[in-house]
Amino acid sequence: SELMLANEKAWRSEAEIRAGLLKLWDAMQECVSNGLGHEGILPGGLNVRRRAAKLHRSLQELGKPNVIGSTMSAMEWVNLYALAVNEENAAGGRMVTAPTNGAA
Protein backbone atom coordinates (compact mmCIF):
# COMPACT_ATOMS: atom_id res chain seq x y z
CA SER A 1 0.00 0.00 0.00
CA GLU A 2 2.88 2.37 0.71
CA LEU A 3 4.32 1.77 -2.74
CA MET A 4 0.97 2.42 -4.43
CA LEU A 5 0.44 5.58 -2.38
CA ALA A 6 3.89 6.84 -3.35
CA ASN A 7 3.14 6.09 -7.00
CA GLU A 8 -0.21 7.91 -6.90
CA LYS A 9 1.43 10.94 -5.26
CA ALA A 10 3.23 11.53 -8.56
CA TRP A 11 -0.17 12.59 -9.97
CA ARG A 12 -2.12 14.10 -7.06
CA SER A 13 -1.90 15.02 -3.39
CA GLU A 14 -2.45 12.50 -0.63
CA ALA A 15 -5.65 14.30 0.36
CA GLU A 16 -6.98 13.93 -3.21
CA ILE A 17 -6.01 10.25 -3.26
CA ARG A 18 -7.76 9.53 0.03
CA ALA A 19 -10.86 11.47 -1.04
CA GLY A 20 -10.96 9.47 -4.26
CA LEU A 21 -10.67 6.20 -2.37
CA LEU A 22 -13.55 7.18 -0.11
CA LYS A 23 -15.65 8.02 -3.16
CA LEU A 24 -14.93 4.57 -4.61
CA TRP A 25 -15.72 2.92 -1.25
CA ASP A 26 -19.05 4.76 -1.08
CA ALA A 27 -19.95 3.61 -4.61
CA MET A 28 -19.10 0.01 -3.72
CA GLN A 29 -21.12 0.16 -0.50
CA GLU A 30 -24.08 1.62 -2.41
CA CYS A 31 -23.89 -1.19 -4.97
CA VAL A 32 -23.93 -3.85 -2.23
CA SER A 33 -26.82 -2.13 -0.48
CA ASN A 34 -28.83 -1.90 -3.70
CA GLY A 35 -28.17 -5.55 -4.47
CA LEU A 36 -29.33 -6.60 -1.00
CA GLY A 37 -32.44 -4.46 -1.23
CA HIS A 38 -33.98 -5.70 -4.45
CA GLU A 39 -35.86 -8.88 -5.23
CA GLY A 40 -37.55 -10.33 -8.27
CA ILE A 41 -36.31 -11.27 -11.71
CA LEU A 42 -33.22 -9.76 -13.31
CA PRO A 43 -33.80 -8.02 -16.64
CA GLY A 44 -32.74 -9.72 -19.84
CA GLY A 45 -35.38 -12.30 -20.58
CA LEU A 46 -33.66 -15.31 -19.00
CA ASN A 47 -35.90 -15.14 -15.91
CA VAL A 48 -32.96 -15.27 -13.49
CA ARG A 49 -34.25 -14.68 -9.98
CA ARG A 50 -32.33 -12.41 -7.63
CA ARG A 51 -31.03 -14.34 -4.61
CA ALA A 52 -29.02 -11.85 -2.55
CA ALA A 53 -31.90 -10.34 -0.54
CA LYS A 54 -33.21 -13.76 0.50
CA LEU A 55 -29.74 -15.00 1.41
CA HIS A 56 -29.19 -11.82 3.42
CA ARG A 57 -32.33 -12.47 5.45
CA SER A 58 -31.30 -16.10 5.95
CA LEU A 59 -27.89 -15.14 7.33
CA GLN A 60 -29.49 -12.63 9.66
CA GLU A 61 -32.03 -15.20 10.87
CA LEU A 62 -29.27 -17.71 11.56
CA GLY A 63 -27.78 -15.13 13.90
CA LYS A 64 -24.57 -14.87 11.97
CA PRO A 65 -23.39 -11.34 12.64
CA ASN A 66 -22.06 -9.09 9.93
CA VAL A 67 -18.62 -9.23 11.47
CA ILE A 68 -15.72 -11.59 11.15
CA GLY A 69 -16.41 -14.11 13.90
CA SER A 70 -15.40 -17.31 12.19
CA THR A 71 -13.88 -18.10 8.84
CA MET A 72 -17.09 -19.68 7.57
CA SER A 73 -19.27 -16.80 8.69
CA ALA A 74 -16.90 -14.30 7.11
CA MET A 75 -16.87 -16.19 3.81
CA GLU A 76 -20.67 -16.39 3.77
CA TRP A 77 -20.86 -12.60 4.06
CA VAL A 78 -18.14 -12.07 1.44
CA ASN A 79 -20.01 -14.36 -0.95
CA LEU A 80 -23.27 -12.57 -0.20
CA TYR A 81 -21.76 -9.16 -0.96
CA ALA A 82 -20.26 -10.46 -4.21
CA LEU A 83 -23.64 -11.90 -5.21
CA ALA A 84 -25.38 -8.61 -4.38
CA VAL A 85 -22.91 -6.66 -6.53
CA ASN A 86 -23.24 -9.14 -9.40
CA GLU A 87 -27.03 -8.87 -9.29
CA GLU A 88 -26.92 -5.08 -9.18
CA ASN A 89 -24.55 -5.03 -12.14
CA ALA A 90 -26.73 -7.49 -14.08
CA ALA A 91 -29.76 -5.30 -13.38
CA GLY A 92 -28.05 -2.36 -15.08
CA GLY A 93 -27.16 -0.58 -11.84
CA ARG A 94 -23.89 1.12 -11.15
CA MET A 95 -21.00 -1.17 -11.91
CA VAL A 96 -18.20 -1.49 -9.42
CA THR A 97 -15.33 -3.91 -9.41
CA ALA A 98 -11.95 -4.62 -7.92
CA PRO A 99 -8.92 -6.16 -9.62
CA THR A 100 -9.76 -9.66 -8.31
CA ASN A 101 -13.52 -9.51 -8.93
CA GLY A 102 -13.40 -11.45 -12.17
CA ALA A 103 -11.00 -14.05 -10.82
CA ALA A 104 -13.02 -14.52 -7.64
Phi, psi and omega per residue, in radians:
S1 nan -0.623 3.124
E2 -1.130 -0.697 3.130
L3 -1.127 -0.777 3.134
M4 -1.126 -0.704 3.111
L5 -1.087 -0.785 3.123
A6 -1.068 -0.707 3.125
N7 -1.113 -0.801 -3.139
E8 -1.131 -0.521 3.141
K9 -1.136 -0.271 3.069
A10 -1.188 -0.372 -3.057
W11 -1.900 -0.526 -3.048
R12 -2.693 2.940 -3.130
S13 -1.302 2.821 3.115
E14 -1.082 -0.638 3.113
A15 -1.094 -0.728 3.108
E16 -1.154 -0.673 3.120
I17 -1.093 -0.859 -3.109
R18 -1.141 -0.652 3.087
A19 -1.131 -0.698 3.103
G20 -1.132 -0.711 3.099
L21 -1.111 -0.705 3.103
L22 -1.134 -0.630 3.095
K23 -1.125 -0.747 3.084
L24 -1.108 -0.764 3.127
W25 -1.043 -0.768 3.121
D26 -1.072 -0.728 3.127
A27 -1.113 -0.715 3.122
M28 -1.149 -0.766 3.120
Q29 -1.083 -0.700 3.118
E30 -1.111 -0.702 3.136
C31 -1.122 -0.763 3.095
V32 -1.075 -0.835 -3.127
S33 -1.034 -0.769 3.112
N34 -1.107 -0.726 3.133
G35 -1.121 -0.630 3.129
L36 -1.317 -0.373 -3.020
G37 -1.675 -0.030 -3.092
H38 -2.048 2.519 3.087
E39 -2.227 3.082 3.088
G40 1.884 -2.700 -3.071
I41 -1.798 2.378 3.069
L42 -1.251 2.570 3.112
P43 -1.159 2.790 3.052
G44 2.179 -0.172 3.056
G45 1.527 -0.055 3.134
L46 -1.581 -0.065 3.136
N47 1.008 0.731 3.096
V48 -1.454 2.119 -3.115
R49 -1.436 2.385 3.033
R50 -1.155 2.462 -3.118
R51 -2.117 -0.284 -2.998
A52 -1.088 -0.773 -3.094
A53 -1.086 -0.748 3.141
K54 -1.158 -0.750 3.110
L55 -1.102 -0.671 3.111
H56 -1.040 -0.823 3.109
R57 -1.083 -0.712 -3.139
S58 -1.081 -0.774 3.124
L59 -1.120 -0.677 3.115
Q60 -1.160 -0.712 -3.141
E61 -1.162 -0.575 3.116
L62 -1.264 -0.133 3.132
G63 1.345 0.384 3.113
K64 -1.544 1.896 -3.055
P65 -1.159 2.735 3.124
N66 -1.441 0.873 3.079
V67 -2.478 2.839 3.138
I68 -1.403 1.777 3.109
G69 -1.868 -0.765 3.079
S70 -2.412 2.836 -3.121
T71 -1.062 -0.752 -3.119
M72 -1.124 -0.821 3.134
S73 -1.043 -0.752 3.141
A74 -1.089 -0.753 -3.128
M75 -1.184 -0.596 3.077
E76 -1.079 -0.729 3.136
W77 -1.227 -0.699 3.106
V78 -1.065 -0.801 3.118
N79 -1.093 -0.706 3.114
L80 -1.057 -0.823 -3.128
Y81 -1.099 -0.701 3.100
A82 -1.101 -0.730 3.109
L83 -1.105 -0.751 3.128
A84 -1.060 -0.757 3.123
V85 -1.143 -0.752 3.132
N86 -1.067 -0.737 3.132
E87 -1.162 -0.710 3.116
E88 -1.115 -0.728 3.097
N89 -1.111 -0.779 -3.128
A90 -1.132 -0.462 3.138
A91 -1.452 0.015 3.126
G92 1.526 0.239 3.096
G93 -1.343 -3.031 3.129
R94 -1.063 2.346 -3.136
M95 -1.686 2.249 3.043
V96 -2.275 2.646 3.131
T97 -2.734 2.946 3.041
A98 -2.292 2.850 -3.073
P99 -0.939 -0.558 -3.086
T100 -1.642 -0.012 -3.031
N101 -0.996 -0.773 -3.135
G102 -1.186 -0.659 -3.138
A103 -1.276 -0.481 -3.092
A104 -1.279 nan nan
